[in-house]
Amino acid sequence: MKVLIRATAAVIAMFVLAVIGLMAMVLADADAEAIEVSDGGGGLQGVPAEFRPWIFKAAEECMEPELTPALLAAQLYQESRFQTKAASHAGAQGPAQFMPGTWATWGRDADGDGEASPWDIGDAVIAQGRMMCSLIKQAKKSGYGGDARALALAGYNAGWGAVETYRGIPPYAETQNYVKIILSTMTRFQGPGLLDVTGSGSGADALRKAANRMGTPYSYGGGGPNGPSTGFCDGRNGYLNGKCAASSTVGFDCSSLVQYAYWPDVKLPRTAAAQYGATSDRPVSRQNLKVGDLLFWSHGGSGAIYHVAIYAGDGNVLHAPRTGKTVELVPLTSAMPEADYYGATRP
């Protein structure tokens, strides 16, 4: 796969400074070029609408938290500028710039049209995600040190064999630029609500997964371990302006978002009250909250719990609040009525 650059290889070889200038040129071009911009929700912006669902799906299918939608988007932009007909002089094809031999390993019919093609957005992005997920796993097991994302990107560009040969990012100008440019332009594609979650463990991983769903609509009764879905109305909940919104809205409610975030490492039950019951033997005081802890609100006692949220650090929570709203990050003190706060647990 070839990095799309304007400078020729001869100029790079003759002038080291040209490499630096090339990076500046690509970064400036990324800011100047007009592309279709989405609504910015869900932790992703500046991405053509037809790419968004596939980027999210590719990130969700990988259990490695380093593979975020913003990383995939930045890589796609560097590979092809989101152009479906992109082709390189070396023979790389499609928006993710797969060489035919590499495509034979990773390509699948992800969009269900009966053909696995590197030119199809869905097929290409899912294959990109699967390959990057595998490379990130290899990077984390390699013991080479450094950023697993950088090693994975180097493997995508130059081949994992080159990473193994040099026990790190190969000293190829093209590959080193590829890695630097993608990691430095990720922020361009991060939506305004994306959380920068540090740390490891089930709590941090669950928060990362849930944060990728910021901007997803609230749907009463909707959602589950596999992602968002339509919900239902029960005579009281799920209505908006007098009409049942849940039955036609693909999204999460408060407890399905929590269940989705922790699944499959921690298989929490479906409702907020049941989630409290399953974790109440591990209570956490408000002063000792950690990222990933569950917070509950009640109308009176454990039998009347009506809302759950995930602690996101710095006094904030991530939650799906109510019909008409979306998954959002808000201060704990204003997430729900303060008088209804019941307590926190650690899954």
Contacts in CASP RR format, 6 or more apart in sequence:
PFRMAT RR
TARGET T0000
AUTHOR 0000-0000-0000
METHOD contacts of the structure
MODEL  1
MKVLIRATAAVIAMFVLAVIGLMAMVLADADAEAIEVSDGGGGLQGVPAE
FRPWIFKAAEECMEPELTPALLAAQLYQESRFQTKAASHAGAQGPAQFMP
GTWATWGRDADGDGEASPWDIGDAVIAQGRMMCSLIKQAKKSGYGGDARA
LALAGYNAGWGAVETYRGIPPYAETQNYVKIILSTMTRFQGPGLLDVTGS
GSGADALRKAANRMGTPYSYGGGGPNGPSTGFCDGRNGYLNGKCAASSTV
GFDCSSLVQYAYWPDVKLPRTAAAQYGATSDRPVSRQNLKVGDLLFWSHG
GSGAIYHVAIYAGDGNVLHAPRTGKTVELVPLTSAMPEADYYGATRP
1 79 0 8 1.000
1 88 0 8 1.000
1 92 0 8 1.000
1 97 0 8 1.000
1 98 0 8 1.000
1 99 0 8 1.000
1 102 0 8 1.000
1 156 0 8 1.000
1 157 0 8 1.000
2 88 0 8 1.000
2 89 0 8 1.000
2 90 0 8 1.000
2 92 0 8 1.000
2 97 0 8 1.000
2 174 0 8 1.000
3 78 0 8 1.000
3 79 0 8 1.000
3 157 0 8 1.000
3 174 0 8 1.000
3 175 0 8 1.000
3 177 0 8 1.000
3 178 0 8 1.000
3 181 0 8 1.000
4 78 0 8 1.000
4 79 0 8 1.000
4 80 0 8 1.000
4 81 0 8 1.000
4 86 0 8 1.000
4 88 0 8 1.000
5 22 0 8 1.000
5 26 0 8 1.000
5 174 0 8 1.000
5 177 0 8 1.000
6 22 0 8 1.000
6 25 0 8 1.000
6 26 0 8 1.000
7 18 0 8 1.000
7 22 0 8 1.000
7 25 0 8 1.000
9 174 0 8 1.000
11 18 0 8 1.000
12 18 0 8 1.000
12 19 0 8 1.000
12 22 0 8 1.000
12 173 0 8 1.000
12 174 0 8 1.000
13 173 0 8 1.000
19 173 0 8 1.000
19 177 0 8 1.000
22 177 0 8 1.000
23 177 0 8 1.000
23 180 0 8 1.000
23 181 0 8 1.000
26 78 0 8 1.000
26 177 0 8 1.000
26 181 0 8 1.000
27 181 0 8 1.000
27 184 0 8 1.000
27 185 0 8 1.000
30 77 0 8 1.000
30 185 0 8 1.000
30 188 0 8 1.000
31 188 0 8 1.000
33 81 0 8 1.000
35 46 0 8 1.000
35 48 0 8 1.000
35 81 0 8 1.000
35 82 0 8 1.000
36 46 0 8 1.000
36 48 0 8 1.000
36 49 0 8 1.000
37 45 0 8 1.000
37 46 0 8 1.000
37 47 0 8 1.000
38 44 0 8 1.000
38 45 0 8 1.000
38 46 0 8 1.000
38 47 0 8 1.000
38 48 0 8 1.000
38 49 0 8 1.000
38 52 0 8 1.000
39 45 0 8 1.000
40 46 0 8 1.000
40 191 0 8 1.000
40 192 0 8 1.000
41 191 0 8 1.000
41 192 0 8 1.000
41 193 0 8 1.000
41 214 0 8 1.000
41 215 0 8 1.000
41 326 0 8 1.000
42 69 0 8 1.000
42 191 0 8 1.000
42 193 0 8 1.000
42 194 0 8 1.000
42 212 0 8 1.000
42 213 0 8 1.000
42 214 0 8 1.000
42 215 0 8 1.000
42 216 0 8 1.000
42 327 0 8 1.000
43 69 0 8 1.000
43 70 0 8 1.000
43 190 0 8 1.000
43 191 0 8 1.000
43 192 0 8 1.000
43 193 0 8 1.000
43 194 0 8 1.000
43 211 0 8 1.000
43 212 0 8 1.000
43 214 0 8 1.000
43 215 0 8 1.000
44 52 0 8 1.000
44 55 0 8 1.000
44 56 0 8 1.000
44 69 0 8 1.000
44 70 0 8 1.000
44 73 0 8 1.000
44 189 0 8 1.000
44 190 0 8 1.000
44 191 0 8 1.000
44 194 0 8 1.000
45 189 0 8 1.000
45 190 0 8 1.000
45 191 0 8 1.000
45 192 0 8 1.000
46 73 0 8 1.000
46 188 0 8 1.000
46 189 0 8 1.000
47 55 0 8 1.000
47 73 0 8 1.000
47 82 0 8 1.000
47 189 0 8 1.000
48 82 0 8 1.000
50 121 0 8 1.000
51 73 0 8 1.000
51 76 0 8 1.000
51 82 0 8 1.000
51 95 0 8 1.000
51 121 0 8 1.000
51 125 0 8 1.000
54 110 0 8 1.000
54 121 0 8 1.000
54 122 0 8 1.000
54 125 0 8 1.000
54 126 0 8 1.000
55 69 0 8 1.000
55 72 0 8 1.000
55 73 0 8 1.000
55 76 0 8 1.000
55 125 0 8 1.000
56 69 0 8 1.000
56 212 0 8 1.000
57 125 0 8 1.000
57 126 0 8 1.000
58 67 0 8 1.000
58 72 0 8 1.000
58 125 0 8 1.000
58 126 0 8 1.000
58 128 0 8 1.000
58 129 0 8 1.000
58 130 0 8 1.000
59 67 0 8 1.000
59 68 0 8 1.000
59 69 0 8 1.000
59 72 0 8 1.000
59 129 0 8 1.000
59 212 0 8 1.000
60 209 0 8 1.000
60 212 0 8 1.000
60 227 0 8 1.000
61 126 0 8 1.000
61 129 0 8 1.000
61 130 0 8 1.000
61 133 0 8 1.000
62 129 0 8 1.000
62 130 0 8 1.000
62 132 0 8 1.000
62 133 0 8 1.000
62 136 0 8 1.000
63 133 0 8 1.000
64 133 0 8 1.000
64 136 0 8 1.000
64 137 0 8 1.000
64 140 0 8 1.000
64 148 0 8 1.000
65 197 0 8 1.000
65 204 0 8 1.000
65 205 0 8 1.000
65 208 0 8 1.000
65 209 0 8 1.000
66 136 0 8 1.000
66 148 0 8 1.000
66 149 0 8 1.000
66 152 0 8 1.000
67 129 0 8 1.000
67 132 0 8 1.000
67 133 0 8 1.000
67 136 0 8 1.000
67 149 0 8 1.000
68 186 0 8 1.000
68 194 0 8 1.000
68 208 0 8 1.000
68 212 0 8 1.000
69 189 0 8 1.000
69 212 0 8 1.000
70 186 0 8 1.000
70 187 0 8 1.000
70 189 0 8 1.000
70 190 0 8 1.000
70 191 0 8 1.000
70 194 0 8 1.000
71 132 0 8 1.000
71 149 0 8 1.000
71 182 0 8 1.000
71 186 0 8 1.000
72 125 0 8 1.000
72 128 0 8 1.000
72 129 0 8 1.000
72 132 0 8 1.000
73 186 0 8 1.000
73 189 0 8 1.000
74 182 0 8 1.000
74 183 0 8 1.000
74 185 0 8 1.000
74 186 0 8 1.000
74 188 0 8 1.000
74 189 0 8 1.000
75 96 0 8 1.000
75 128 0 8 1.000
75 132 0 8 1.000
75 153 0 8 1.000
75 156 0 8 1.000
75 182 0 8 1.000
76 82 0 8 1.000
76 95 0 8 1.000
76 96 0 8 1.000
76 125 0 8 1.000
76 128 0 8 1.000
77 185 0 8 1.000
77 189 0 8 1.000
78 178 0 8 1.000
78 181 0 8 1.000
78 182 0 8 1.000
78 185 0 8 1.000
79 86 0 8 1.000
79 95 0 8 1.000
79 96 0 8 1.000
79 97 0 8 1.000
80 86 0 8 1.000
80 94 0 8 1.000
80 95 0 8 1.000
80 96 0 8 1.000
80 97 0 8 1.000
82 95 0 8 1.000
83 94 0 8 1.000
83 95 0 8 1.000
84 94 0 8 1.000
84 95 0 8 1.000
84 119 0 8 1.000
84 120 0 8 1.000
84 121 0 8 1.000
85 94 0 8 1.000
85 119 0 8 1.000
86 92 0 8 1.000
86 93 0 8 1.000
86 94 0 8 1.000
86 95 0 8 1.000
86 97 0 8 1.000
87 93 0 8 1.000
87 94 0 8 1.000
88 97 0 8 1.000
90 99 0 8 1.000
91 99 0 8 1.000
91 100 0 8 1.000
92 98 0 8 1.000
92 99 0 8 1.000
93 99 0 8 1.000
93 100 0 8 1.000
93 103 0 8 1.000
93 118 0 8 1.000
93 119 0 8 1.000
94 118 0 8 1.000
94 119 0 8 1.000
94 124 0 8 1.000
95 121 0 8 1.000
95 124 0 8 1.000
95 125 0 8 1.000
96 118 0 8 1.000
96 124 0 8 1.000
96 125 0 8 1.000
96 127 0 8 1.000
96 128 0 8 1.000
98 106 0 8 1.000
98 107 0 8 1.000
98 118 0 8 1.000
98 124 0 8 1.000
98 127 0 8 1.000
98 128 0 8 1.000
102 131 0 8 1.000
103 118 0 8 1.000
103 127 0 8 1.000
105 131 0 8 1.000
106 127 0 8 1.000
106 128 0 8 1.000
106 130 0 8 1.000
106 131 0 8 1.000
107 116 0 8 1.000
107 118 0 8 1.000
107 123 0 8 1.000
107 127 0 8 1.000
108 116 0 8 1.000
108 123 0 8 1.000
108 126 0 8 1.000
108 127 0 8 1.000
108 130 0 8 1.000
109 115 0 8 1.000
109 116 0 8 1.000
109 123 0 8 1.000
110 116 0 8 1.000
110 120 0 8 1.000
110 122 0 8 1.000
110 123 0 8 1.000
110 125 0 8 1.000
110 126 0 8 1.000
110 127 0 8 1.000
111 120 0 8 1.000
111 121 0 8 1.000
111 122 0 8 1.000
111 123 0 8 1.000
113 120 0 8 1.000
115 123 0 8 1.000
116 123 0 8 1.000
117 123 0 8 1.000
117 124 0 8 1.000
118 124 0 8 1.000
118 127 0 8 1.000
131 156 0 8 1.000
132 152 0 8 1.000
132 153 0 8 1.000
132 156 0 8 1.000
135 151 0 8 1.000
135 152 0 8 1.000
135 153 0 8 1.000
135 155 0 8 1.000
135 156 0 8 1.000
135 160 0 8 1.000
136 148 0 8 1.000
136 149 0 8 1.000
136 152 0 8 1.000
138 151 0 8 1.000
138 152 0 8 1.000
138 160 0 8 1.000
139 148 0 8 1.000
139 149 0 8 1.000
139 151 0 8 1.000
139 152 0 8 1.000
139 163 0 8 1.000
140 148 0 8 1.000
142 151 0 8 1.000
142 163 0 8 1.000
142 164 0 8 1.000
142 167 0 8 1.000
144 151 0 8 1.000
144 163 0 8 1.000
144 167 0 8 1.000
144 168 0 8 1.000
145 151 0 8 1.000
145 168 0 8 1.000
147 183 0 8 1.000
149 183 0 8 1.000
150 169 0 8 1.000
150 179 0 8 1.000
150 183 0 8 1.000
151 163 0 8 1.000
151 168 0 8 1.000
151 169 0 8 1.000
153 178 0 8 1.000
153 179 0 8 1.000
153 182 0 8 1.000
153 183 0 8 1.000
154 162 0 8 1.000
154 163 0 8 1.000
154 168 0 8 1.000
154 169 0 8 1.000
154 170 0 8 1.000
154 175 0 8 1.000
154 178 0 8 1.000
154 179 0 8 1.000
155 161 0 8 1.000
155 162 0 8 1.000
155 163 0 8 1.000
155 175 0 8 1.000
157 174 0 8 1.000
157 175 0 8 1.000
157 178 0 8 1.000
157 179 0 8 1.000
158 170 0 8 1.000
158 172 0 8 1.000
158 174 0 8 1.000
158 175 0 8 1.000
162 170 0 8 1.000
162 172 0 8 1.000
162 175 0 8 1.000
163 169 0 8 1.000
163 170 0 8 1.000
169 175 0 8 1.000
169 176 0 8 1.000
169 179 0 8 1.000
170 176 0 8 1.000
193 211 0 8 1.000
193 214 0 8 1.000
193 215 0 8 1.000
193 329 0 8 1.000
194 211 0 8 1.000
194 214 0 8 1.000
195 207 0 8 1.000
195 208 0 8 1.000
195 211 0 8 1.000
195 214 0 8 1.000
195 312 0 8 1.000
195 318 0 8 1.000
195 329 0 8 1.000
197 204 0 8 1.000
197 207 0 8 1.000
197 208 0 8 1.000
197 211 0 8 1.000
197 291 0 8 1.000
197 312 0 8 1.000
198 204 0 8 1.000
199 291 0 8 1.000
202 262 0 8 1.000
202 265 0 8 1.000
202 266 0 8 1.000
202 292 0 8 1.000
202 347 0 8 1.000
203 262 0 8 1.000
203 290 0 8 1.000
203 291 0 8 1.000
203 292 0 8 1.000
203 293 0 8 1.000
203 347 0 8 1.000
204 291 0 8 1.000
204 292 0 8 1.000
205 265 0 8 1.000
206 258 0 8 1.000
206 261 0 8 1.000
206 262 0 8 1.000
206 265 0 8 1.000
206 266 0 8 1.000
206 292 0 8 1.000
206 310 0 8 1.000
206 347 0 8 1.000
207 261 0 8 1.000
207 291 0 8 1.000
207 292 0 8 1.000
207 310 0 8 1.000
207 312 0 8 1.000
207 318 0 8 1.000
209 260 0 8 1.000
209 261 0 8 1.000
210 257 0 8 1.000
210 258 0 8 1.000
210 260 0 8 1.000
210 261 0 8 1.000
210 310 0 8 1.000
210 318 0 8 1.000
210 327 0 8 1.000
211 312 0 8 1.000
211 318 0 8 1.000
211 329 0 8 1.000
213 227 0 8 1.000
213 228 0 8 1.000
213 252 0 8 1.000
213 257 0 8 1.000
213 260 0 8 1.000
213 327 0 8 1.000
214 318 0 8 1.000
214 326 0 8 1.000
214 327 0 8 1.000
214 328 0 8 1.000
214 329 0 8 1.000
215 326 0 8 1.000
215 327 0 8 1.000
215 328 0 8 1.000
216 228 0 8 1.000
216 251 0 8 1.000
216 252 0 8 1.000
216 320 0 8 1.000
216 326 0 8 1.000
216 327 0 8 1.000
217 228 0 8 1.000
217 249 0 8 1.000
217 250 0 8 1.000
217 251 0 8 1.000
217 324 0 8 1.000
217 325 0 8 1.000
217 326 0 8 1.000
218 249 0 8 1.000
218 251 0 8 1.000
218 252 0 8 1.000
218 253 0 8 1.000
218 320 0 8 1.000
218 321 0 8 1.000
218 322 0 8 1.000
218 323 0 8 1.000
218 324 0 8 1.000
218 325 0 8 1.000
218 326 0 8 1.000
218 327 0 8 1.000
219 228 0 8 1.000
219 229 0 8 1.000
219 230 0 8 1.000
219 231 0 8 1.000
219 238 0 8 1.000
219 245 0 8 1.000
219 246 0 8 1.000
219 249 0 8 1.000
219 250 0 8 1.000
219 251 0 8 1.000
219 252 0 8 1.000
219 253 0 8 1.000
219 323 0 8 1.000
220 231 0 8 1.000
220 232 0 8 1.000
220 233 0 8 1.000
220 234 0 8 1.000
220 237 0 8 1.000
220 238 0 8 1.000
220 246 0 8 1.000
220 253 0 8 1.000
220 323 0 8 1.000
221 231 0 8 1.000
221 232 0 8 1.000
221 246 0 8 1.000
221 253 0 8 1.000
221 256 0 8 1.000
222 228 0 8 1.000
222 229 0 8 1.000
222 230 0 8 1.000
222 231 0 8 1.000
222 232 0 8 1.000
222 246 0 8 1.000
222 251 0 8 1.000
222 252 0 8 1.000
222 253 0 8 1.000
222 256 0 8 1.000
223 229 0 8 1.000
223 231 0 8 1.000
223 251 0 8 1.000
223 252 0 8 1.000
223 253 0 8 1.000
223 256 0 8 1.000
223 257 0 8 1.000
223 260 0 8 1.000
224 252 0 8 1.000
224 256 0 8 1.000
224 259 0 8 1.000
224 260 0 8 1.000
224 263 0 8 1.000
224 270 0 8 1.000
225 259 0 8 1.000
225 260 0 8 1.000
225 263 0 8 1.000
225 264 0 8 1.000
225 267 0 8 1.000
226 260 0 8 1.000
227 251 0 8 1.000
227 252 0 8 1.000
227 256 0 8 1.000
227 260 0 8 1.000
228 250 0 8 1.000
228 251 0 8 1.000
228 252 0 8 1.000
229 250 0 8 1.000
229 251 0 8 1.000
230 246 0 8 1.000
230 247 0 8 1.000
230 248 0 8 1.000
230 249 0 8 1.000
230 250 0 8 1.000
230 251 0 8 1.000
231 238 0 8 1.000
231 246 0 8 1.000
231 247 0 8 1.000
231 249 0 8 1.000
231 251 0 8 1.000
231 253 0 8 1.000
232 238 0 8 1.000
232 244 0 8 1.000
232 246 0 8 1.000
232 247 0 8 1.000
233 239 0 8 1.000
233 244 0 8 1.000
233 245 0 8 1.000
233 246 0 8 1.000
233 247 0 8 1.000
237 246 0 8 1.000
237 323 0 8 1.000
238 244 0 8 1.000
238 245 0 8 1.000
238 246 0 8 1.000
238 323 0 8 1.000
239 245 0 8 1.000
239 246 0 8 1.000
239 323 0 8 1.000
240 323 0 8 1.000
240 324 0 8 1.000
245 323 0 8 1.000
245 324 0 8 1.000
246 323 0 8 1.000
251 320 0 8 1.000
252 260 0 8 1.000
252 320 0 8 1.000
252 327 0 8 1.000
253 320 0 8 1.000
254 272 0 8 1.000
254 307 0 8 1.000
254 308 0 8 1.000
254 309 0 8 1.000
254 319 0 8 1.000
254 320 0 8 1.000
254 321 0 8 1.000
255 270 0 8 1.000
255 271 0 8 1.000
255 272 0 8 1.000
255 274 0 8 1.000
255 275 0 8 1.000
255 308 0 8 1.000
256 270 0 8 1.000
256 320 0 8 1.000
257 310 0 8 1.000
257 319 0 8 1.000
257 320 0 8 1.000
257 327 0 8 1.000
258 268 0 8 1.000
258 272 0 8 1.000
258 275 0 8 1.000
258 294 0 8 1.000
258 308 0 8 1.000
258 309 0 8 1.000
258 310 0 8 1.000
259 268 0 8 1.000
259 269 0 8 1.000
259 270 0 8 1.000
259 275 0 8 1.000
261 310 0 8 1.000
262 268 0 8 1.000
262 347 0 8 1.000
266 347 0 8 1.000
268 274 0 8 1.000
268 275 0 8 1.000
268 278 0 8 1.000
268 279 0 8 1.000
268 347 0 8 1.000
269 275 0 8 1.000
269 278 0 8 1.000
272 296 0 8 1.000
272 305 0 8 1.000
272 306 0 8 1.000
272 307 0 8 1.000
272 308 0 8 1.000
273 302 0 8 1.000
273 303 0 8 1.000
273 305 0 8 1.000
275 294 0 8 1.000
275 296 0 8 1.000
275 308 0 8 1.000
276 294 0 8 1.000
276 296 0 8 1.000
276 302 0 8 1.000
276 305 0 8 1.000
276 308 0 8 1.000
276 342 0 8 1.000
276 345 0 8 1.000
277 302 0 8 1.000
278 347 0 8 1.000
279 294 0 8 1.000
279 345 0 8 1.000
279 346 0 8 1.000
279 347 0 8 1.000
280 302 0 8 1.000
280 345 0 8 1.000
282 345 0 8 1.000
282 346 0 8 1.000
282 347 0 8 1.000
283 343 0 8 1.000
283 344 0 8 1.000
283 345 0 8 1.000
283 346 0 8 1.000
284 290 0 8 1.000
284 293 0 8 1.000
284 343 0 8 1.000
284 344 0 8 1.000
284 345 0 8 1.000
284 346 0 8 1.000
285 344 0 8 1.000
286 343 0 8 1.000
286 344 0 8 1.000
289 295 0 8 1.000
289 311 0 8 1.000
289 313 0 8 1.000
289 315 0 8 1.000
289 344 0 8 1.000
290 311 0 8 1.000
290 346 0 8 1.000
291 311 0 8 1.000
291 312 0 8 1.000
291 313 0 8 1.000
292 310 0 8 1.000
292 311 0 8 1.000
292 312 0 8 1.000
292 346 0 8 1.000
292 347 0 8 1.000
293 310 0 8 1.000
293 311 0 8 1.000
293 344 0 8 1.000
293 345 0 8 1.000
293 346 0 8 1.000
294 308 0 8 1.000
294 309 0 8 1.000
294 310 0 8 1.000
294 311 0 8 1.000
294 344 0 8 1.000
294 345 0 8 1.000
294 346 0 8 1.000
294 347 0 8 1.000
295 308 0 8 1.000
295 309 0 8 1.000
295 310 0 8 1.000
295 311 0 8 1.000
295 317 0 8 1.000
295 332 0 8 1.000
295 335 0 8 1.000
295 341 0 8 1.000
295 343 0 8 1.000
295 344 0 8 1.000
296 305 0 8 1.000
296 307 0 8 1.000
296 308 0 8 1.000
296 341 0 8 1.000
296 342 0 8 1.000
296 343 0 8 1.000
296 344 0 8 1.000
296 345 0 8 1.000
297 305 0 8 1.000
297 306 0 8 1.000
297 307 0 8 1.000
297 308 0 8 1.000
297 335 0 8 1.000
297 336 0 8 1.000
297 337 0 8 1.000
297 340 0 8 1.000
297 341 0 8 1.000
297 342 0 8 1.000
298 304 0 8 1.000
298 305 0 8 1.000
298 306 0 8 1.000
298 340 0 8 1.000
298 342 0 8 1.000
299 306 0 8 1.000
299 340 0 8 1.000
300 340 0 8 1.000
300 342 0 8 1.000
301 342 0 8 1.000
302 342 0 8 1.000
305 342 0 8 1.000
306 340 0 8 1.000
307 319 0 8 1.000
307 335 0 8 1.000
307 336 0 8 1.000
307 340 0 8 1.000
308 319 0 8 1.000
309 317 0 8 1.000
309 318 0 8 1.000
309 319 0 8 1.000
309 332 0 8 1.000
309 335 0 8 1.000
309 336 0 8 1.000
310 317 0 8 1.000
310 318 0 8 1.000
310 319 0 8 1.000
311 317 0 8 1.000
311 332 0 8 1.000
311 344 0 8 1.000
312 318 0 8 1.000
312 329 0 8 1.000
315 331 0 8 1.000
315 332 0 8 1.000
315 333 0 8 1.000
316 329 0 8 1.000
316 330 0 8 1.000
316 331 0 8 1.000
316 332 0 8 1.000
317 329 0 8 1.000
317 330 0 8 1.000
317 331 0 8 1.000
317 332 0 8 1.000
317 335 0 8 1.000
318 327 0 8 1.000
318 328 0 8 1.000
318 329 0 8 1.000
319 327 0 8 1.000
319 328 0 8 1.000
319 330 0 8 1.000
319 335 0 8 1.000
320 326 0 8 1.000
320 327 0 8 1.000
321 328 0 8 1.000
321 330 0 8 1.000
321 335 0 8 1.000
321 336 0 8 1.000
END
